[in-house]
Amino acid sequence: MKTLRTTIAAALLACAALGAHAAPGPYTSSSFASDAVAVAGAVADVDSKASPLDTPPLISTAVAISGADFASASGFAGGGLLVAQAEASSASEAVSAVGTAFFEGMFSMTGVGAVAFKIDLLEQNFTDAGQFSDASLFFKLTFEGTTYADVVLTGDDGPYVLNLTLPGAGTGMFSLLLASEANALRGDASNFAQAEFMAAVPEPGQLSLLLAGLGLVGVVIRSRRRIGAPSAA
């Protein structure tokens, strides 16, 4: 469970760092969710958190142990940060898999109706003896019923950049879903951390920001690297 504690510690570090670097955006509404699932043999554990029932930041954890098989999943959602980690191992076969993912993003309004996005998936995977771990980031942006972006990023993809001018005033929503999965023989773990935001584009002449400062800032990345890369339990 070392990596499980490491993920939670990194998330708390990130939340503290974010407070000093990110300005609040004028969102009309926002929602967060984090679901952790762990299965080892016939043993299963699920932990789901969602706002507004649960108050952000949300931390979900699930752990399952069955004989030599072990699985754990943990996630963090809220305050502009998503973290997802999944770990599975089987001591009897000396195999393990760990997948950890963060996202880094900057979102800003460069003019009335002009929005700039830059998103990157920061992924760390470890596998032993051909076991499986993976992570993906899903990003979708809609405005007044029209979808302007619907992409899936993996660790092999570079940063996703989008610059667009929205047609006049109105309401739009963007969502981020970070998924991580690990499988080792009879151990399987997965985590899904999600954030959705709705905001109104101002009429010409209004200077409020549409989207600002959501993401994992550089100091968080440096803090995570100092903590160390994930290792099998």
N, C-alpha and C positions, 0 to 999 in steps of 0.2 A: 504494500500500500504506500510505498515511498513516493511513487509518481503521483498518486492521488493527492497526498499532502502537498507535494510540490506545485501542482496545478492550482490548488486553492490559495496557497501562499502567493503565487505569482499573480493571481487574480486580485487579491487584496492589495498587493503592491501597485498594480495597475490602476485600481480604483483611486488610491490615494494620489498617485501621480496625475491622474486625469483631472482631479479637482483643481489643480494648479495651472492647467494648460488649456482646458477646453471651456469655451464660452457657451452658455445655454442657448439653444436655438428656439425660435418662436413656434414651437410645434402646437398644433391644435389638439393633438392627442398622440399618445405613444403606448406601445404594449411590448412586453417581454415574455419570453417563455424559455424554459430549459428542461429537457427530458433526458434522464439517464437510465439506461437499460443494461443489466449484466446477467449473463446466463452461464452457469457452469454445471455441466451434466444435466441433472434434473432439477437443479436449484436455480431460481430466478429472483431478481430484485429489480424493482422499478421505482424511480423517484421523479415526480413531475412537479414543476413549479410554474406558475403563470400569473401575470398581473391582470386585473387589479386585485385578485384574491390574495396573492402574495405580493409583498412590497419589495420592489427592486432595491438593491441588486439581488438577483436570484442565484442561489447555489444549489445544484442538484447533485446527489451522489448515490451510486448504487454499487453494491459489492455482493458477489456470489462465490461461494467456495464449496466444492464437492470433491472430496478425496484429494487427488493431486491437481485438480483443475481449478483455476482461479480466474475471475473476471471482475473488472471494476470500470466504472465510467463516472466522469465528473464533468460538470459544465458550469459556466458563469455567464450571466446575461444581465446587462444593465449599465447605465452610466456611460454609454458609448463603447462598451467593450463586450466582445463575445470570446469565450474560450471553450474549447471542446477537447476532451481527452478520453481515450479508450485504451484499456490494457487487458490482455488475455494471456494466460500462460498455463503450461502443463508440466509440472515438475517430473512426472514419471517419464516423459519423453524429452525433457530438457529443451522445450521449445517455448517461444514467447513472441509477443507482438505488442507494440505500443505505438499509438498515434496521437499526436498533440497538434493543435492548430489554433492560431490566433488570426485576427484580421487587422490590418492597418488601413485606415481610411481618412481622407480629407475631403470635406464637402463644403463648398462655399458658393455664395451668390456674387457674381462679378458685375451684375447690373440688374435692373428690373426684369425679371423673367429669365435671366441668363444664369445657368447653373453649371458648376464644374464638379465632377466626381473623379476621385482617384482611389482605387481599392486594390489591396494586395493581400494575398493569402500567405501567411507565414506558417509553414508546415514542418513538423519534425516527426519522422517515422523511424521505428526500429523493428526489425524482424529477425528471427533466428530460425534456421532450418526450414526456410521457405514458407513461413507463416505469413499472415496477411494483416496489413494495417493501411489505412487510407483516410484522407480528409478532403472535403469539398466545401466551397463557399458559393451559395446561390444568392444572386442579387437581382432585384426587380424594381423598376421604377415606372409608375403610371401617373398620368396627369389628365384629369377630366375624362377618364374612361379610356384613354389611349396609352398603350404600353410603349415606352421609349427605350427600355433596356430590359432584357431577360437573359442573363448569362450565368454560366457555371464555371467557377475557377477551381483548378487543382493546383497542387504544389509545383507542377511543371510549368504553369502559366506565369507570365509576367504580370505587372500591375495592369489593371483595367482602368482606362481613362475615358471619360465621357464629358464632352462639352456640348451643351445644347441651349437653345433659347425657347422657352416655353411660350405658347401663343396667348399672351394676355394674362389677366388675373384669373385665379381659379384655385382649386385644391388638388394637391397631388399626394401620393404615398410612395415611400420606398421601403423595401423590406430586405433584411439580411438573414440568411439561415446558414449556420455553420454546422457541419456534420462530421463526425469522426467515428471510425469503426476499427475494431481489431478482432482477429480470430486466431485461435491456436488450439487445434484439435477440438476438444469438447468445451472449450471456453470461448465465449463470444461477448463482446461489449460494444455498445454504441451510445453516442450522445448527440443531442441536437439542441443547439442554442440559437434563439431567434429574437430579432428585434424588428418592430414595424413602427414607422413614423408617418404622421400626416401633418401637412403644413400648407398654409395658404400663400400663394404668390401675391405680393402686394400690387395695388394699382400703381401706375406711373406716378413718381413723385414721392412715394413712401420709401424710406431707406432701411427698413428693417431687414435683417438677414433671413433668408429662407432656411438654409441649412448651414450650420457652422460647427466646426470643431469635433465632429463625431469621429472616433477612431482610437487606435492604440498609438500613443506618441512614442518618439524614439527612446525616451528614458525608460519606458516600460520594457522595450525590447532588450535594452542593455541590462536591466534588472533581471529579466528572465534568463538571459544567457549566463549571468553570474551565478544564478541558482543552479544551472547545469542542465544538460540534455536529459530527457527521460531514460530510465533504465528499467529492465524487467524487475518485478517484485521478487 
